[in-house]
Amino acid sequence: MSQGLSVGQHEPLKIKIQSRTAKVGVIGMGYVGLPLALLFSEQTFPVTGFDIDKKKVDVLESGGSYIYRIAPTEIQAARSHGFTATSDYAKIAGMDAVIICVPTPLSEYHEPDLSYITDTAQSIAPHLRAGQLIILESTTYPGTTEEVLVPILERGNQHGLRAARPGMQGEDLFYVVFSPEREDPGNDTVARRDIPKVIGGLDPRASELGSQLYGSIFNRTVPVSTPAAAEMTKLLENIYRCVNIALVNELKLLCLRMGIDIWEVIEAAKSKPFGFQAFYPGPGLGGHCIPIDPFYLSWKAKQFDFHTRFIELAGEVNTNMPYMSVEAVAAALNREKKALNGAQVLVLGLSYKRDIDDLRESPSLTIIELLQKRGAIVSYNDPYFPQVGHGRKYDLNMACAPLDKLDEYDCVVIVTDHSDYDYPRIVRESKLVVDTRNATKGIDSPKIVRC
Ligand SMILES: NC(=O)c1ccc[n+]([C@@H]2O[C@H](COP(=O)([O-])OP(=O)(O)OC[C@H]3O[C@@H](n4cnc5c(N)ncnc54)[C@H](O)[C@@H]3O)[C@@H](O)[C@H]2O)c1
């Protein structure tokens, strides 16, 4: 037992975690929650997945999967260890630990939309039990766990239960932790187990329980002093990426003007064994994290009369990149004495990065819309998306075009560099290729315009 902790109500849960009998509920069966549920299930914990999306629950209950990189056999293996999925929040009462993995998008005014977290907290609260461990994993601004989640849980439960804070004793306590998800979708070089898990408990007992629970599926846990420190840690990591990507995007634009190959420069800079980490330019930011999370912090900073200038500047540079890609297509067509208006353009890749089936905030969607607005007749190809309908910010209603008649397009634009694509063939068979990702590296052809 850790120094300074008295024997208390968290002891029974510690024993259950040690013996892998603690019932783990994961709320939000999406890109984060489902793999996490499977990790606990692999370690033979009894796991229940909660989701308000009945279709997802039905797929999981029938042993299927809706995430490309998770095979149905993995769901079936989990089910044989007792994994079930449900939309019934009453089952929260039977859980020992509850991990919340719901979305944290931005509103249309670029402000944090915490409605998924508040809805979830309101749904959990009536079923809360003393001794339970509640963990928030959704990325959010510092203060969310303590200022938003905890008050809803405390107000909404019928038994007057309180979140354990330092020095509090009693039979009416539950435990609260923030622990950010750090997954890098599509990155197979680091096993999920090897990604250290940061843990910020509202109370040392909560941190201890969190470390113990996550310690059973991750090789290392990194405790920090408060939930806010853990929330800020996640934002620092993502802001670091966002700012560095913006830097390299801006330098790419300068290099294009100066006739220097930015990719060659990055490769050379990478040879420095210290003090440099490579980031790569592209057609714009995508995904649920990097384009969104930094603005959670700039919003919160305003409460402290603080202006996060790096975040704003990086956002400005990165937001401009899809527009620059469309300009590059127009210039390439112009070189061929063609106008963008009326041109047949094929966009390769819809997902926001290589080899994944996630198109949230994808720059491809923006590029397609911008091309259409300029009069281009746009098709797309992406092996991960046979169709694309409409989402929060797009309404495309298109079907994936085959790759067999590339010479029918005036221009093929590589937006996502999936590794399944045969780039030499694409260049050979197309009339003109605009490459936003350096996917055609090593191919020498006057048809290629790198931007
Ligand atoms: N996807 C990533 O790579 C990644 C990486 C790190 C952090 N995160 C963070 O993790 C969180 C979840 O992201 P995600 O990518 O898994 O999102 P997602 O959209 O893939 O999944 C969220 C799931 O939550 C469900 N849901 C929404 N409201 C609910 C409610 N009230 N009750 C139960 N279920 C509900 C949705 O139906 C959906 O299935 C976000 O805060 C995100 O920023 C994501």
The ligand as an SDF file (V2000), in Angstrom:
LIG
                    3D

 44 48  0  0  0  0  0  0  0  0999 V2000
   -9.5600    8.7340  -32.1870 N   0  0  0  0  0  0  0  0  0  0  0  0
   -8.3750    8.9880  -31.6870 C   0  0  0  0  0  0  0  0  0  0  0  0
   -7.3620    8.6460  -32.2770 O   0  0  0  0  0  0  0  0  0  0  0  0
   -8.1960    9.6850  -30.3470 C   0  0  0  0  0  0  0  0  0  0  0  0
   -6.9120    9.7450  -29.7910 C   0  0  0  0  0  0  0  0  0  0  0  0
   -6.7530   10.3560  -28.5600 C   0  0  0  0  0  0  0  0  0  0  0  0
   -7.8480   10.9170  -27.9070 C   0  0  0  0  0  0  0  0  0  0  0  0
   -9.0860   10.8630  -28.4680 N   0  0  0  0  0  0  0  0  0  0  0  0
  -10.2040   11.4310  -27.7180 C   0  0  0  0  0  0  0  0  0  0  0  0
  -11.0280   10.3720  -27.2330 O   0  0  0  0  0  0  0  0  0  0  0  0
  -12.4030   10.7850  -27.2210 C   0  0  0  0  0  0  0  0  0  0  0  0
  -13.2680    9.8160  -28.0130 C   0  0  0  0  0  0  0  0  0  0  0  0
  -12.8460    9.8440  -29.3660 O   0  0  0  0  0  0  0  0  0  0  0  0
  -13.2080    8.7030  -30.3970 P   0  0  0  0  0  0  0  0  0  0  0  0
  -12.2910    8.9040  -31.5470 O   0  0  0  0  0  0  0  0  0  0  0  0
  -13.2430    7.3600  -29.7580 O   0  0  0  0  0  0  0  0  0  0  0  0
  -14.7050    9.1290  -30.7740 O   0  0  0  0  0  0  0  0  0  0  0  0
  -15.7890    8.2620  -31.5970 P   0  0  0  0  0  0  0  0  0  0  0  0
  -16.7220    9.2370  -32.1860 O   0  0  0  0  0  0  0  0  0  0  0  0
  -15.0840    7.2590  -32.4580 O   0  0  0  0  0  0  0  0  0  0  0  0
  -16.5290    7.4230  -30.4660 O   0  0  0  0  0  0  0  0  0  0  0  0
  -17.3220    7.9830  -29.4880 C   0  0  0  0  0  0  0  0  0  0  0  0
  -18.4660    7.0600  -29.1840 C   0  0  0  0  0  0  0  0  0  0  0  0
  -19.1970    7.6130  -28.0920 O   0  0  0  0  0  0  0  0  0  0  0  0
  -20.5560    7.3430  -28.3060 C   0  0  0  0  0  0  0  0  0  0  0  0
  -21.3490    8.2500  -27.4760 N   0  0  0  0  0  0  0  0  0  0  0  0
  -21.5910    9.5630  -27.6520 C   0  0  0  0  0  0  0  0  0  0  0  0
  -22.3410   10.0420  -26.6540 N   0  0  0  0  0  0  0  0  0  0  0  0
  -22.5600    9.0140  -25.8110 C   0  0  0  0  0  0  0  0  0  0  0  0
  -23.2590    8.8830  -24.5820 C   0  0  0  0  0  0  0  0  0  0  0  0
  -23.8840    9.9190  -24.0190 N   0  0  0  0  0  0  0  0  0  0  0  0
  -23.2990    7.6540  -24.0050 N   0  0  0  0  0  0  0  0  0  0  0  0
  -22.6860    6.5950  -24.5780 C   0  0  0  0  0  0  0  0  0  0  0  0
  -22.0060    6.6610  -25.7160 N   0  0  0  0  0  0  0  0  0  0  0  0
  -21.9420    7.8650  -26.3320 C   0  0  0  0  0  0  0  0  0  0  0  0
  -20.7390    7.5360  -29.7970 C   0  0  0  0  0  0  0  0  0  0  0  0
  -21.9080    6.8890  -30.2640 O   0  0  0  0  0  0  0  0  0  0  0  0
  -19.4590    6.8950  -30.3290 C   0  0  0  0  0  0  0  0  0  0  0  0
  -19.6330    5.5200  -30.5930 O   0  0  0  0  0  0  0  0  0  0  0  0
  -12.4100   12.2170  -27.7540 C   0  0  0  0  0  0  0  0  0  0  0  0
  -12.3480   13.1130  -26.6790 O   0  0  0  0  0  0  0  0  0  0  0  0
  -11.1120   12.2910  -28.5400 C   0  0  0  0  0  0  0  0  0  0  0  0
  -10.6260   13.6220  -28.6050 O   0  0  0  0  0  0  0  0  0  0  0  0
   -9.2940   10.2540  -29.6890 C   0  0  0  0  0  0  0  0  0  0  0  0
  1  2  1  0
  2  3  2  0
  2  4  1  0
  4  5  1  0
  4 44  2  0
  5  6  2  0
  6  7  1  0
  7  8  2  0
  8  9  1  0
  8 44  1  0
  9 10  1  0
  9 42  1  0
 10 11  1  0
 11 12  1  0
 11 40  1  0
 12 13  1  0
 13 14  1  0
 14 15  2  0
 14 16  1  0
 14 17  1  0
 17 18  1  0
 18 19  2  0
 18 20  1  0
 18 21  1  0
 21 22  1  0
 22 23  1  0
 23 24  1  0
 23 38  1  0
 24 25  1  0
 25 26  1  0
 25 36  1  0
 26 27  1  0
 26 35  1  0
 27 28  2  0
 28 29  1  0
 29 30  1  0
 29 35  2  0
 30 31  1  0
 30 32  2  0
 32 33  1  0
 33 34  2  0
 34 35  1  0
 36 37  1  0
 36 38  1  0
 38 39  1  0
 40 41  1  0
 40 42  1  0
 42 43  1  0
M  CHG  2   8   1  16  -1
M  END
$$$$
